[in-house]
Amino acid sequence: TAAVMAVRDSVSRRTAARAATEACVASLAGTTVNGPVCGDTPIPILFVSPTRTPEIAEHILKSQASGRPRLLGRTSLWPVRASNRRWAYRHCAQGMNRVAPDSGSSCDEYPYASTYEGGEHASVRRVALWEQFVQGGELSVFYTFCGIPGDVPVFKEFVVAPVAHAPRLFQCGLFR
């Protein structure tokens, strides 16, 4: 039927947009971003820069280089987020038990605990506590401003781009 064909066409276009956006973001790694990037992508992009959060930016860059995804899907389901955080903190503590964590550090996980890709698939690392506060605020503003609700299949996706410098935190997709 026409409705089925329209859905298939929409899924096809979304799949192509994902691939194109991921390829574009991969090419941005470590570069300076001065304006809009990746053409007419419908997928929001979160820029992570060492000028704002140096340890977190390095962690994300290394995590992506080792195969962790750039394209993430936000979840607002409390059990998923809580499980992701528990896993990350448990593994961060195990990996860091040689050095007692001080009150000025925190466990960073990538992919984020607020995504379906977090949890057991995440990379964990201790970073400066102030960076976690900055990143948490930036992620919250990004989700809100770009209209990325949790658990809405078509609109929950976004891409994380570790860059050398970006004058803004994010670029919302075309349909935001």
C-alpha atoms as one frame of an Amber mdcrd trajectory, in Angstrom:
protein
   0.000   0.000   0.000   0.971   3.659  -0.258   1.386   3.983   3.515   3.818
   1.049   3.664   5.816   2.480   0.760   5.985   5.883   2.500   7.290   4.292
   5.709   9.900   2.261   3.787  11.014   5.393   1.937  11.293   7.311   5.209
  13.346   4.512   6.801  15.602   4.400   3.739  16.225   8.152   3.865  16.902
   7.998   7.616  19.401   5.140   7.172  21.227   7.089   4.441  21.268  10.210
   6.645  22.750   8.225   9.548  25.548   6.823   7.388  26.354  10.193   5.798
  26.361  11.994   9.150  28.566   9.373  10.811  31.073   9.542   7.931  31.125
  13.333   8.091  31.591  13.390  11.869  34.402  10.824  11.624  36.229  13.175
   9.263  35.907  16.030  11.793  37.811  14.259  14.591  40.408  16.593  16.024
  39.642  19.481  13.652  38.415  23.000  14.325  34.768  23.601  13.454  33.860
  27.175  12.537  30.404  26.889  11.020  27.693  24.420  10.112  29.018  20.997
   9.174  27.779  17.834   7.470  25.485  19.585   5.012  21.782  19.053   5.434
  21.924  16.337   8.067  18.684  15.777   9.946  20.648  14.302  12.866  21.795
  16.596  15.706  25.538  16.774  16.405  27.062  17.350  19.857  30.557  18.877
  19.635  32.952  17.836  22.409  36.046  20.009  22.610  39.205  19.879  24.757
  38.956  23.654  25.153  35.908  23.021  27.382  36.458  19.504  28.796  39.979
  18.250  27.966  39.934  14.872  29.750  36.415  14.006  28.586  37.171  15.015
  24.982  40.270  12.785  24.999  38.257   9.913  26.494  35.529  10.192  23.834
  38.054  10.456  20.992  39.880   7.322  22.183  36.600   5.478  22.816  35.372
   6.168  19.292  38.752   5.245  17.825  38.492   1.883  19.595  35.115   1.182
  18.004  32.524   2.684  20.313  29.666   4.329  18.406  29.351   7.957  17.357
  25.611   7.622  16.745  23.756   7.334  20.053  20.116   6.966  21.048  18.872
   8.772  24.142  16.819   6.925  26.708  14.735   8.493  29.427  13.869   5.137
  30.985  15.103   5.330  34.564  15.890   1.564  34.883  18.118   1.671  31.769
  19.952   4.818  32.880  20.393   3.544  36.448  21.699   0.189  35.223  24.116
   1.943  32.851  25.454   4.142  35.671  25.819   1.233  38.111  27.805  -0.732
  35.527  30.044   2.250  34.760  30.766   3.102  38.397  31.456  -0.523  39.300
  33.926  -0.884  36.417  35.475   2.516  36.975  36.173   1.595  40.602  37.663
  -1.775  39.593  39.935  -0.202  36.991  41.063   2.580  39.283  41.575   0.682
  42.544  45.347   1.134  42.305  44.871   4.852  42.932  42.319   5.960  45.487
  39.957   8.411  43.808  39.988  11.818  45.432  37.011  14.108  45.826  38.144
  16.111  42.790  37.545  13.294  40.313  34.561  11.460  38.906  33.853   8.458
  36.711  33.199   9.373  33.082  31.510   6.895  30.776  31.199   6.900  27.010
  28.740   6.167  25.509  26.747   8.183  28.031  24.581   6.508  30.679  21.621
   8.431  29.231  21.864   6.397  26.001  20.974   2.862  25.021  24.598   2.298
  23.971  25.904   3.013  27.497  26.323   0.482  30.285  28.198  -2.718  29.553
  29.430  -1.362  26.210  30.873   1.823  27.713  34.451   2.845  28.262  35.059
   4.279  31.735  37.734   6.618  33.025  38.309   8.981  35.945  38.211  12.647
  34.985  38.166  15.961  36.828  34.882  16.432  38.682  34.394  19.941  37.292
  34.457  18.499  33.751  31.594  16.166  34.643  29.532  19.139  35.824  30.275
  21.032  32.589  29.478  18.012  30.414  26.257  17.233  32.290  25.023  20.791
  31.765  26.014  20.790  28.097  24.285  17.465  27.443  21.120  18.645  29.185
  21.027  21.878  27.148  21.714  19.897  23.956  18.876  17.428  24.611  16.454
  20.253  25.424  17.400  22.779  22.740  17.581  20.224  19.921  14.392  18.520
  21.058  15.868  15.065  21.636  13.307  13.236  23.741  14.129   9.896  25.222
  12.547   6.790  23.768  10.969   8.295  20.648  12.467   6.027  17.960  12.849
   8.500  15.098  13.906  11.598  17.033  16.108  10.292  19.853  19.311   9.867
  17.825  22.311  12.163  17.830  25.989  12.031  16.910  28.952  12.914  19.151
  31.846  14.704  17.422  35.120  15.163  19.314  36.748  18.196  17.673  39.761
  20.378  18.495  37.609  23.487  18.859  34.025  24.499  18.158  32.526  27.938
  18.810  29.237  26.298  19.790  28.180  23.204  21.700  25.965  21.597  19.088
  24.241  21.713  15.744  20.594  20.682  15.712  19.408  18.649  12.748  17.162
  20.037  10.030  13.970  18.708  11.539  14.561  20.070  15.053
